[in-house]
Amino acid sequence: MRKVKTFKWEKNEDRTFSKVVDGEGVFIQYGTDYEEFETGPGNFTTAVIEMPDGTVKNLALDLIQFLTTGST
């Protein structure tokens, strides 16, 4: 299992959003999620991440970064 850095979107005072570090966890596997639109659901790939406290997050792929392990 590979370690990952997780991110979240945070609202700035000027009403824009910035991606900020949220923590580190362990990548478990890829998953799926969906978002509803007027024309129907849109599916997208996610990452299932286990956090150090045992909680599990299902994050969009742009909200994780794999960390190097030192071996190739």
N, C-alpha and C positions, 0 to 999 in steps of 0.2 A: 504494500500500500504506500502511496506517495503522499508526502506532506504538501499542503496547499496554503496559500495566503488567501483569505476571503475579503471581499469588499462589499460596501453598501453605498447607496446613493443618499447624499445629505443635501438638504435645501439650504442655500446661502441666503444672506440678508437681501440680496438683489433679485431674489426669486429664481436664480439659476440653480443647477444641481452640480455637485462635484462627487466623484467617486473617491471614497476614503477607505482606508484599511479598517476591517472589522475584527480580524483575528486570524488565527491559524488553526487548521484542522487536518484531518486525514481523508483523502479521496477514497470513497468506497466503490462507486460505479457511476455510469451514466444513467440518467433517467429521462422522463418526459414531463412536460406540463403544457398547459394551454391557456390562451387568453380569448375571451369572447369578443367578437366584433358583430356589427349589424348583419354581416353576410355569413356569420357562422364562426366556429372556433378556429383558431390558428395554433397549431402545435409547434413546440420548440424543444430542443434538447437541453437537458439540465445536468448538473453534477450533484450527486448525493455525497454530502460531506459530514463526517462525524467530528464534532467539536470535543475539546479536552474534557468538558463537563458531562459528556455522554449524550448531549442533544444532537439531533440530526437536522441538517439544513438541505433543502432542495433548491439550489441556486442556478440562475441562468449562467451559461458558460462565460459570459463577459465579466462575471463577478468573482472569478477565481483565477489564481496564478499558481502553476506548479512550481515548487521550489526545487532547486538542484540538490541532488543527494551526494554529490562528490564522486559518484561512479558513473561510468558510461556503458 
